[in-house]
Amino acid sequence: MRTDEFIRALAADQVVGPRPGVAFTLALASGLAVAATVFLITLGVRPDVAAALHTVRYPFKFVVTAALFAASLQLALALARPGSDAATAARLLAVPAILIGGALVIELVIVPANAWEARLIGANAKVCLVAIPLIAVGPLAAFLLAMRSGAPTAPRRAGAAAGLVASGLAATLYAAHCSDDSPLFVATWYSLGIALVVATGAWLGPRVLRW
């Protein structure tokens, strides 16, 4: 079978083995199990979670991170399938960006300027930069393996997308521990932690997704 025929067969889901949808479901289950175990062993849920749930900022963190995870999962699936519309899937990433952008504007309006720095730095910046990549290790490995069930034609972008999925999941779990709920903190430190995982995925992509 020539390469172009192989790609067409993959696009039509005619190859033997787990299809990308099945592989991603398995990756989600295994990645979540590993990530949750790491989270519970190393961090755990913040002690004041019951009170925090009655605020706006704490639940909103999960809205943003869950939107990032859902959008990046669609992008990763598209990049794993030759011929899929990855551009349309990528546009879904605008949803979490708009959410956190809008929250930033509101935060800057309602919080006095002399309190911005304290909200931005918070108390968990270093923890955030370590925790999100650490929790994302298992999901990243699982989603990179899931990518191999397809035939990604852009391994670096596919690896980056796998990193985005893994870090979105990790950030959602980490949000349950983090006591810094300000959008200023989330937009800065969560984004940096996520960027580290995305960069790792982009580096690994050409090495593990080549076929």
Steps between C-alpha positions, in 0.01 A plus 500: 500500500638838402520784752213695345278191505593437864403854595167468321432173682577664833275792420220256421563309826582184307823409679527215745542595865335747732353799322598844627167550678539173692867566568422848634229360727749253643759777532253718686411223743858395570640853497234623741562207734875564511460879528242472779725261692798735470281795600357331808838369615691824453244777556139413570196724507533830687361483855253787457340359185147512643524874561686562173216342302274785616725759337511592130872483430563142621235322287585725207852353487345164413287657227815635334715190538219265396434713191871484417503123542190446285625728221849352496359147493310584181817646351708196592242267345500703180880498478505123551272445199636586155261723311318629809425871533757593762453871432138491611594298809775750582249784499328339799801606705360851479235398754732461804701802380187717493388369839826581677539825306157618607570400859825697491320813388242466777772433759695810400185710520374383839833448680695814605823551306709479815379141548580378149856394578397291801226329297744434216780352710277312742639237736538200269688616191792256541266217594291567191801488267602162639162342567335542160789341306536226762131408493506515118777239455265199498233656276765627258643151456149356459391754239825471304438126480141569392632725224691203360169326425448754225748638252586856600656679204633783720670319791620815674155661501343168598743469792424855607127422487554190715686724746212745499248224576718360778566839656133598477414189697784563745399864550143394575621267773751751635228767522337292774810551715607852411391770744576779252172558317561838339482502119826697511672202661327240284571679173869537588617196692262237370588613147873467571456153645289398201757647260771278648296190426408618150868565424589152625231347282621696197854375563388139540260503205755456218677233706205278593238573233713441193366217279 
